[in-house]
Amino acid sequence: AESLKEAAEATGRFMGTAIADGRLGDSTYTGIASSEFSSVTAENVMKWDAIQPQRGQFNLEPANRLMDFAAANAQQVWGHTLVWHSQLPGWVSNGGFGADELDGIIQDHISTVVGEYAGEIAYWDVVNEVFEDDGSLRQSVFLNTLGDGYIADAFRYAEAADPSAKLCINDYSTEHTNAKSDALYDLVSGMLDQGVPVDCVGFQMHLILDQYSASDIQSNLQRFADLGVEVVITELDIRMDMPSDDGKLAAQATQYADVVGVCVAVNGCAGVTIWGFGDADSWVPGTFPGQGAALPWDENYQPKPAYDGILQGFGAA
Ligand SMILES: OC[C@H]1CNC[C@@H](O)[C@@H]1O[C@@H]1O[C@H](CO)[C@@H](O[C@@H]2O[C@H](CO)[C@@H](O[C@@H]3O[C@H](CO)[C@@H](O)[C@H](O)[C@H]3O)[C@H](O)[C@H]2O)[C@H](O)[C@H]1O
């Protein structure tokens, strides 16, 4: 295979990346983004604080830039994200709205944003990170004002706005079998029983070098796929303690191969998206001081051993 997207395509899957809006004017960046990936996710510009910064004021230009880029490169677009406790503008998080008004605000946000791109965005992260690591529902203005019904309602609003889009619930630290993935499993199977239009489950997979079990990740994802929903790896990166060295980079390549290989082994795993592709654009160093080098291209957009690891995971190297 000449590229990651071709390797993925050969297995009937997509290969995606998060796109940093600020890089779309950089030809080295866009060269890789257009040639290696068949799917793109907005890293930030489709989040509530960016797309509806003030009530009723929708800022679509940055999102449209991504839509235009994807259209020009025949790429699928993954919408990220509609209802999330983080990157929420103050007018929502501190609005002090009653239940009916907040419910209306969520419905208006979803119908406007999803409606704007109806038929153009293939997948949406409808709700993001609704659980705490212990499996309890995360405290948020949504849960505290509306109760847990806000989750199913968000899916119904998205379905009404674009029946053609696949609607996903997305979270992190759910790749292994644990209290959080068990709670997610119970929520998804419960919603399916109630006829809530959940089409897919996104596993972010912000992993740490050498801290994973491929066999456990595989059986965990398979149990979700056995519910009849698609499973997707949505934000993959594998961070290491800096400085990196040849041994760590080789281990990282093996870990990328194993994780991508899990997606290939799981019937119902639709694709893999990495959370950016160049270490210079990664969120990791800013959030985890002393850690980094999490992505398949280095600071100078040169491919790392991890690039071949991903090809290997798709059975192309
Ligand atoms: O945290 C990693 C993942 C976890 N899963 C959900 C997924 O959405 C999340 O992505 C990360 O989500 C983070 C916020 O939670 C993003 O970080 C934000 O990214 C934004 C856009 O670049 C930053 O906002 C800019 O900040 C600048 C200086 O502070 C301002 O000048 C800009 O106006 C402002 O847009 C925020 O500070 C920064 O916190 C990361 O880029 C993004 O990679």
The ligand as an SDF file (V2000), in Angstrom:
LIG
                    3D

 43 46  0  0  0  0  0  0  0  0999 V2000
   -8.0430   16.3490   25.2350 O   0  0  0  0  0  0  0  0  0  0  0  0
   -7.7980   15.5140   24.1310 C   0  0  0  0  0  0  0  0  0  0  0  0
   -9.1000   15.1120   23.4610 C   0  0  0  0  0  0  0  0  0  0  0  0
   -9.9130   14.2460   24.4040 C   0  0  0  0  0  0  0  0  0  0  0  0
  -11.1730   13.8430   23.7800 N   0  0  0  0  0  0  0  0  0  0  0  0
  -11.9770   14.9000   23.2100 C   0  0  0  0  0  0  0  0  0  0  0  0
  -11.1680   15.7930   22.3030 C   0  0  0  0  0  0  0  0  0  0  0  0
  -11.9400   16.8540   21.8290 O   0  0  0  0  0  0  0  0  0  0  0  0
   -9.9380   16.3150   23.0330 C   0  0  0  0  0  0  0  0  0  0  0  0
   -9.2020   17.1350   22.1050 O   0  0  0  0  0  0  0  0  0  0  0  0
   -8.4670   18.2210   22.6440 C   0  0  0  0  0  0  0  0  0  0  0  0
   -9.3350   19.0730   23.3360 O   0  0  0  0  0  0  0  0  0  0  0  0
   -8.6220   20.1730   23.9540 C   0  0  0  0  0  0  0  0  0  0  0  0
   -9.5450   20.9390   24.8630 C   0  0  0  0  0  0  0  0  0  0  0  0
  -10.2470   20.0990   25.6700 O   0  0  0  0  0  0  0  0  0  0  0  0
   -8.0260   21.0460   22.8500 C   0  0  0  0  0  0  0  0  0  0  0  0
   -7.2530   22.1010   23.4570 O   0  0  0  0  0  0  0  0  0  0  0  0
   -7.8300   23.3670   23.2570 C   0  0  0  0  0  0  0  0  0  0  0  0
   -7.5850   23.8020   21.9470 O   0  0  0  0  0  0  0  0  0  0  0  0
   -8.1430   25.1160   21.6920 C   0  0  0  0  0  0  0  0  0  0  0  0
   -7.9570   25.4380   20.2310 C   0  0  0  0  0  0  0  0  0  0  0  0
   -6.6170   25.3820   19.8920 O   0  0  0  0  0  0  0  0  0  0  0  0
   -7.4610   26.1550   22.6000 C   0  0  0  0  0  0  0  0  0  0  0  0
   -8.1530   27.4120   22.4220 O   0  0  0  0  0  0  0  0  0  0  0  0
   -7.3470   28.4210   21.9350 C   0  0  0  0  0  0  0  0  0  0  0  0
   -6.5640   28.8730   23.0070 O   0  0  0  0  0  0  0  0  0  0  0  0
   -5.6990   29.9630   22.5790 C   0  0  0  0  0  0  0  0  0  0  0  0
   -4.7660   30.3250   23.7020 C   0  0  0  0  0  0  0  0  0  0  0  0
   -5.1570   29.8090   24.9020 O   0  0  0  0  0  0  0  0  0  0  0  0
   -6.5780   31.1810   22.1660 C   0  0  0  0  0  0  0  0  0  0  0  0
   -5.7400   32.2330   21.7260 O   0  0  0  0  0  0  0  0  0  0  0  0
   -7.4690   30.7590   21.0180 C   0  0  0  0  0  0  0  0  0  0  0  0
   -8.3520   31.8090   20.6840 O   0  0  0  0  0  0  0  0  0  0  0  0
   -8.2860   29.5470   21.4590 C   0  0  0  0  0  0  0  0  0  0  0  0
   -9.0090   29.0490   20.3500 O   0  0  0  0  0  0  0  0  0  0  0  0
   -7.6550   25.7390   24.0520 C   0  0  0  0  0  0  0  0  0  0  0  0
   -6.8900   26.6340   24.8650 O   0  0  0  0  0  0  0  0  0  0  0  0
   -7.1300   24.3130   24.2570 C   0  0  0  0  0  0  0  0  0  0  0  0
   -7.4590   23.8640   25.5610 O   0  0  0  0  0  0  0  0  0  0  0  0
   -7.0730   20.2070   22.0120 C   0  0  0  0  0  0  0  0  0  0  0  0
   -6.5930   20.9870   20.8980 O   0  0  0  0  0  0  0  0  0  0  0  0
   -7.7780   18.9590   21.4870 C   0  0  0  0  0  0  0  0  0  0  0  0
   -6.8330   18.0750   20.8900 O   0  0  0  0  0  0  0  0  0  0  0  0
  1  2  1  0
  2  3  1  0
  3  4  1  0
  3  9  1  0
  4  5  1  0
  5  6  1  0
  6  7  1  0
  7  8  1  0
  7  9  1  0
  9 10  1  0
 10 11  1  0
 11 12  1  0
 11 42  1  0
 12 13  1  0
 13 14  1  0
 13 16  1  0
 14 15  1  0
 16 17  1  0
 16 40  1  0
 17 18  1  0
 18 19  1  0
 18 38  1  0
 19 20  1  0
 20 21  1  0
 20 23  1  0
 21 22  1  0
 23 24  1  0
 23 36  1  0
 24 25  1  0
 25 26  1  0
 25 34  1  0
 26 27  1  0
 27 28  1  0
 27 30  1  0
 28 29  1  0
 30 31  1  0
 30 32  1  0
 32 33  1  0
 32 34  1  0
 34 35  1  0
 36 37  1  0
 36 38  1  0
 38 39  1  0
 40 41  1  0
 40 42  1  0
 42 43  1  0
M  END
$$$$
